Amino acid sequence: MGFRDYINKIDEKGLLQKVDVETSKKLEISGILKEKEPTPLMFNNVKESEFRLIGNMFCTKNVIASYFNVTPADIIPMLSKAITQRSEPEIISNALCQEVIESNVDLDKLPILFHCEKDGGNYISSAVVITRDPDYGQNMDFHRAMQFSKDKFSTRIVRGRHFHTFLERNSELDVAFCIGNTPNILIAGATSVDIGVDELHIANALEPIKVVKANSVDLLIPAEAEFVLEGRVYLEEKHAEGPFVDLTETYDIVREEPVFEVKKITHRKDAIWQALLPGALEHKILMGMPREPTIFNKVNETGVKCIDVNVNPGGCSWLHAIVQIDKISEDDGKKAIKGAFIGHGSCKHVFIVDKDIDIYDPLSVEWAMATRFQGDVDLIIKDKEPGSSLDPSAELGTKKTTKMGFDLTKPLIPKGKSFERADFPQVDIKKYFKQ
Ligand SMILES: Cc1cc2nc3c(=O)[nH]c(=O)nc-3n(C[C@H](O)[C@H](O)[C@H](O)COP(=O)(O)O)c2cc1C
């Protein structure tokens, strides 16, 4: 649909709120976005910049599903299919993202937000980062970037990410940080697939896109991005990065991270900056949702029929997974726990539920735990193993954590009381009350 078409669509439907009063990129816009989450907001008058800013665009699974014109339950098969049936985007030579080409880089002119009081600086958090290795080809993923001068950022590159592998192989790399993207590109950037797979091909399979050669670097970039920051990232040139709010809504530590030097900025004539609040709903949905197909597939591979998966915001959309199964054998719950941990290695707690439990309703899941779970037989506690670096309770450095699986499914043949929720009579409620 395109970023602009989508903005127009939500505007026409009255779903986009506009802020016309002057607002600051420092400790003001982020607060307004958080307060109004998940409502999309357009800031038309940013004090420090000529550009407009939009945020809270894709905060829920429902919004993302409606973008693709599907239901939330269709997202897992849709994403699985896009990962396996990737397709090459059309290459064009004239692109909107290059309407303006700026060689005198001054990052202070951009509405790069200073989000929370203890942050180390202004941060880009919505950019998909495109880079290339001579043997593996292009890669696209997310890397937050902290501005520390008029043309430089330090950018967080977690060890093990494909970008990090590329950097280790090449010591410095051309990059394009692309800002202002639709969900097909954002979701593709957040998927972890085999090294050598260009995630732009996943984006194109989700919804066709056009790509263009970047202006000063040999990279193919989304042609309809709002802004593109082109330059080079250096493995050995480091600068302090952080503190910054992480997915868990807690502060990440300060590290020495690679420097990203911006050499050129290209953008649309009336470009709109896309903000993405760290640790907030939009960050969570983009992190968690791409893990759902991998859990779904691995649970199915154990022979258990998986119906749906929710890597839910209450578990930081990373540390918890709620897995709904069609239980046929008594050991299906335990098998599903094993499959889920294979499908998402950073997951700490897995909850397996039956078909009648609403995995999007925390009360429903807790009800299953309260009525169908016995700790001595339904709990699997694994030996300590590396989990997620994001978990503040995991051992710093080694990431060691204790993972647990909760089988909240009911026994196939109850030995005592029933496990079914009683139904009240269905009534036509309008009949009983005056309008
Ligand atoms: C909004 C958002 C922000 C992210 N920020 C970072 C980051 O700063 N550094 C990082 O290494 N990974 C970050 N990630 C995670 C990676 O981009 C993601 O896991 C990606 O799939 C890794 O790609 P790869 O498999 O090509 O290595 C972020 C993900 C999202 C959705």
The ligand as a Tripos MOL2 file, in Angstrom:
@<TRIPOS>MOLECULE
LIG
   31    33     1     0     0
SMALL
NO_CHARGES

@<TRIPOS>ATOM
      1 C1         12.4420   -2.1350   16.6700 C.3       1 LIG1
      2 C2         13.6110   -3.0540   16.7360 C.ar      1 LIG1
      3 C3         14.8300   -2.5980   17.2180 C.ar      1 LIG1
      4 C4         15.9420   -3.4370   17.2600 C.ar      1 LIG1
      5 N1         17.1350   -2.9370   17.6680 N.ar      1 LIG1
      6 C5         18.2620   -3.7150   17.5710 C.ar      1 LIG1
      7 C6         19.5460   -3.1610   17.8640 C.ar      1 LIG1
      8 O1         19.6790   -2.0030   18.2350 O.2       1 LIG1
      9 N2         20.6160   -3.9740   17.7250 N.ar      1 LIG1
     10 C7         20.5210   -5.2650   17.3090 C.ar      1 LIG1
     11 O2         21.5480   -5.9280   17.1550 O.2       1 LIG1
     12 N3         19.3040   -5.8250   17.0720 N.ar      1 LIG1
     13 C8         18.1910   -5.0760   17.1760 C.ar      1 LIG1
     14 N4         16.9500   -5.6080   16.8760 N.ar      1 LIG1
     15 C9         16.8300   -7.0370   16.5680 C.3       1 LIG1
     16 C10        17.2930   -7.4150   15.1930 C.3       1 LIG1
     17 O3         17.1560   -6.4220   14.2240 O.3       1 LIG1
     18 C11        16.5320   -8.6590   14.7110 C.3       1 LIG1
     19 O4         16.6640   -9.6760   15.6480 O.3       1 LIG1
     20 C12        16.9580   -9.1420   13.3530 C.3       1 LIG1
     21 O5         16.1140  -10.1750   13.0130 O.3       1 LIG1
     22 C13        18.3580   -9.6920   13.2890 C.3       1 LIG1
     23 O6         18.6430   -9.9040   11.9260 O.3       1 LIG1
     24 P1         19.6820  -10.9830   11.3850 P.3       1 LIG1
     25 O7         19.0130  -12.3080   11.5630 O.co2     1 LIG1
     26 O8         19.8490  -10.5770    9.9610 O.co2     1 LIG1
     27 O9         20.9340  -10.8840   12.1910 O.co2     1 LIG1
     28 C14        15.8150   -4.7930   16.8470 C.ar      1 LIG1
     29 C15        14.5930   -5.2520   16.3830 C.ar      1 LIG1
     30 C16        13.4890   -4.4010   16.3270 C.ar      1 LIG1
     31 C17        12.2020   -4.9350   15.7970 C.3       1 LIG1
@<TRIPOS>BOND
     1     1     2 1
     2     2     3 ar
     3     2    30 ar
     4     3     4 ar
     5     4     5 ar
     6     4    28 ar
     7     5     6 ar
     8     6     7 ar
     9     6    13 1
    10     7     8 2
    11     7     9 ar
    12     9    10 ar
    13    10    11 2
    14    10    12 ar
    15    12    13 ar
    16    13    14 ar
    17    14    15 1
    18    14    28 ar
    19    15    16 1
    20    16    17 1
    21    16    18 1
    22    18    19 1
    23    18    20 1
    24    20    21 1
    25    20    22 1
    26    22    23 1
    27    23    24 1
    28    24    25 2
    29    24    26 1
    30    24    27 1
    31    28    29 ar
    32    29    30 ar
    33    30    31 1
@<TRIPOS>SUBSTRUCTURE
     1 LIG1         1 GROUP 0 **** ****
